[in-house]
Amino acid sequence: MAVPKRRKTKSRRNQRRMHLYITPATLTLCPKCKKPVMAHTACKNCGYYKGVEVINVLGKLTKKEKKAREKQIKETEKESKSEKPLEAGELSKK
C-alpha cells in the first residue's frame, strides 16, 4: 500500500481545495412584480417570464385568494409605474 513520503502542509491542502466552495444563488428582480427571482426562470408570484405569462398563477386559487392576489398585483404595478427617473441634480447628490 502506498504511503506518503512527506506530510502535506495545511497551506498546500487549502490551495488544492481553493476552488471547492458554494456560491450563493444570484437573484434578479421580476420586471412585472419586483419580487426576487432566479435568473432565466418564470416568476412564481406573477407567472411571467420575459414579459409573457407562462404560468397561470390565479388558475388554481380559490375565489377569495384570487381576488386578494389580483389586488396585490395591481398595487405593485401602480408602484412600478409611479416611479419616475432621477434627474441630473438628484443623481449628483447620490
Stockholm file with secondary structure:
# STOCKHOLM 1.0

chainA/1-94         MAVPKRRKTKSRRNQRRMHLYITPATLTLCPKCKKPVMAHTACKNCGYYKGVEVINVLGKLTKKEKKAREKQIKETEKESKSEKPLEAGELSKK
#=GR chainA/1-94 SS CCCCSSCCCHHHHHHHTTTCCCCCCCEEECTTTCCEEETTSCCTTTCEETTEECSCGGGGSCHHHHHHHHHHHHHHHHHHHHCCCCCHHHHHHC
#=GC SS_cons        CCCCSSCCCHHHHHHHTTTCCCCCCCEEECTTTCCEEETTSCCTTTCEETTEECSCGGGGSCHHHHHHHHHHHHHHHHHHHHCCCCCHHHHHHC
//
